[in-house]
């Protein structure tokens, strides 16, 4: 499914600014694919890792997130969904956790001064661009699907350059502040290695 989304993403000349992010319209096909595949339901299990590694990853991340999301069931559902949506988009789940830490500090209902919403601080114009009016950016999977899709688009646009892709995501392309915050969070708090390593 992600390959289909990836193949449909494109940048249209004449993009306009909305807050700090750039409004970049995408094809009707991309909007259709996104609309059909998101909801506010958590993913029921870690389906992208083999059994023992899934448990090890979830245990490790659950402990790290305890202070930010105290309820154990909510925390596990959140982490499983982050892992699923990140992996689905070809992103490192720990990178996505780092972005969420920097963007919203794991607050589901966070709203920025320019109107970005939810865990990954998605700008509302993206609903018109790659979704439909029924999509609620405060819903868990909706927010994560949008955020991961947008970041994947920027990463592809920048040919795998995380620094520049993160700058685009934050609307600060070419400036080191935001990418460095994400990289620091990634390396200090969210880097994962299996128990056997």
C-alpha positions as MATLAB code, in Angstrom:
seq = 'XXXXXXXXXXXXXXXXXXXXXXXXXXXXXXXXXXXXXXXXXXXXXXXXXXXXXXXXXXXXXXXXXXXXXXXXXXXXXXXXXXXXXXXXXXXXXXXXXXXXXXXXXXXXXXXXXXXXXXXXXXXXXXXXXXXXXXXXXXXXXXXXXXXXXXXXXXXXXXXXXXXXXXXXXXXXXXXXXXXXXXXXXXXXXXXXXXXXX';
ca = [
       0.000    0.000    0.000;
       2.800    2.461    0.869;
       4.408    1.960   -2.539;
       1.137    3.075   -4.092;
       1.013    6.185   -1.906;
       4.695    6.847   -2.588;
       4.202    6.560   -6.336;
       1.361    9.068   -6.242;
       3.084   11.790   -4.240;
       4.257   14.805   -6.193;
       5.059   18.479   -5.705;
       2.976   21.007   -7.613;
       4.650   24.272   -8.649;
       3.168   27.387   -7.114;
       2.759   25.994   -3.610;
       1.617   28.518   -1.017;
       2.655   28.978    2.594;
       0.379   28.124    5.520;
       2.047   28.923    8.824;
       5.609   27.667    8.595;
       4.803   24.618    6.464;
       4.345   24.628    2.700;
       0.990   23.671    1.244;
       1.776   21.038   -1.368;
      -1.314   19.621   -3.094;
      -1.218   15.927   -3.926;
      -3.153   13.838   -6.420;
      -6.755   12.736   -6.009;
      -5.532    9.136   -5.979;
      -3.342    9.811   -2.941;
      -6.274   11.384   -1.127;
      -8.419    8.339   -1.916;
      -5.798    5.888   -0.673;
      -5.325    7.823    2.567;
      -9.058    8.206    3.160;
      -9.704    4.485    2.850;
      -6.961    3.406    5.212;
      -7.182    5.461    8.381;
      -9.280    5.477   11.519;
      -9.058    6.397   15.192;
      -8.669    2.773   16.225;
      -5.367    1.555   17.609;
      -3.653   -1.291   15.776;
      -4.437   -4.490   17.737;
      -0.908   -5.933   17.800;
       2.643   -5.455   16.595;
       2.379   -7.071   13.195;
       5.645   -5.806   11.762;
       8.062   -7.588   14.136;
       8.509  -11.282   14.930;
       7.094  -12.423   18.310;
      10.031  -12.130   20.755;
      11.410   -8.973   19.154;
       7.958   -7.354   19.210;
       7.621   -8.021   22.930;
      11.137   -6.743   23.619;
      10.545   -3.533   21.620;
       7.184   -2.912   23.262;
       8.551   -3.557   26.784;
      11.499   -1.241   26.177;
       9.438    1.610   24.751;
       6.626    1.188   27.299;
       9.072    1.843   30.154;
      10.488    4.921   28.427;
       7.040    6.403   27.836;
       5.603    5.727   31.312;
       5.905    9.292   32.626;
       4.309   10.801   29.531;
       1.412    8.346   29.130;
       0.698    6.847   32.574;
      -2.066    4.396   31.594;
      -0.394    1.128   30.544;
      -3.081    0.045   28.061;
      -3.197    3.471   26.406;
       0.594    3.518   26.252;
       0.819    0.090   24.606;
      -1.926    0.904   22.106;
      -0.145    4.162   21.274;
       3.241    2.464   20.777;
       1.831   -0.364   18.678;
       0.105    2.171   16.449;
       3.238    4.327   16.134;
       5.232    1.247   15.174;
       2.653    0.182   12.600;
       2.213    3.589   10.958;
       5.949    4.347   10.924;
       6.853    0.957    9.486;
       4.032    1.190    6.952;
       5.535    4.463    5.702;
       9.073    3.063    5.649;
      10.166    5.123    8.656;
      12.006    4.179   11.825;
       9.421    4.029   14.660;
      11.938    5.532   17.065;
      12.395    8.512   14.744;
       8.628    9.024   14.773;
       8.615    8.855   18.593;
      11.348   11.510   18.597;
       9.300   13.777   16.336;
       6.263   13.325   18.577;
       8.355   14.201   21.638;
       9.638   17.400   20.019;
       6.357   18.379   18.361;
       3.757   17.707   21.085;
       5.490   16.000   24.022;
       3.000   13.156   23.510;
      -0.087   15.354   23.981;
      -2.927   14.106   21.802;
      -4.749   17.454   21.784;
      -1.749   19.751   21.347;
      -2.350   22.786   19.105;
       0.514   25.024   17.986;
       0.398   28.793   17.572;
      -0.068   28.281   13.801;
      -2.795   25.665   14.244;
      -0.846   22.396   13.838;
      -2.647   19.593   15.650;
      -2.138   16.424   17.583;
       0.804   14.185   18.331;
       2.722   14.937   15.137;
       1.474   18.527   14.826;
      -0.128   18.157   11.413;
      -1.328   21.346    9.763;
      -5.083   21.308    8.976;
      -4.535   22.114    5.294;
      -3.274   18.561    4.838;
      -6.820   17.298    5.428;
      -7.861   19.067    2.216;
      -4.694   17.989    0.437;
      -4.488   14.261    1.211;
      -7.652   13.435    3.123;
     -11.242   14.508    3.502;
     -13.248   16.704    5.903;
     -14.215   13.704    8.057;
     -10.612   13.170    9.164;
      -9.994   14.378   12.695;
      -6.323   15.251   13.252;
      -6.730   14.586   16.981;
      -7.501   10.913   16.350;
      -4.562    8.626   17.012;
      -4.258    6.773   13.716;
      -5.395    9.722   11.634;
      -2.694   11.955   13.081;
       0.012    9.310   12.821;
      -0.972    8.323    9.283;
      -0.863   11.929    8.120;
       2.382   12.733    9.933;
       4.177    9.630    8.671;
       2.872   10.084    5.115;
       4.000   13.718    5.061;
       7.445   12.915    6.485;
       7.887   10.056    4.008;
       6.984   12.436    1.185;
       9.599   14.934    2.359;
      12.208   12.224    2.845;
      11.644   11.025   -0.720;
      11.691   14.597   -2.001;
      15.063   15.107   -0.271;
      16.427   11.764   -1.519;
      16.827   10.283    1.953;
      18.361   13.362    3.599;
      16.831   13.305    7.101;
      18.160   16.742    8.011;
      16.436   18.429    5.070;
      13.281   16.278    5.318;
      12.871   17.206    8.979;
      13.414   20.851    8.090;
      10.614   20.618    5.541;
       8.368   18.853    8.028;
       8.842   21.683   10.512;
       8.802   24.439    7.911;
      12.391   25.406    8.734;
      14.277   23.979    5.756;
      17.986   24.767    5.930;
      17.983   25.598    9.647;
      19.616   23.216   12.133;
      17.463   23.834   15.223;
      14.544   21.498   14.599;
      16.437   18.585   13.003;
      18.961   18.703   15.847;
      16.186   18.559   18.464;
      14.734   15.474   16.777;
      18.132   13.790   16.356;
      18.997   14.459   20.004;
      15.678   13.009   21.207;
      16.171   10.004   18.923;
      19.660    9.219   20.185;
      19.116   10.102   23.852;
      15.686    8.607   24.479;
      14.382    6.379   21.707;
      17.250    4.417   20.101;
      16.397    0.729   20.297;
      18.516   -2.361   19.937;
      17.334   -5.928   20.441;
      18.124   -7.710   23.699;
      20.423  -10.077   21.811;
      22.651   -7.247   20.523;
];
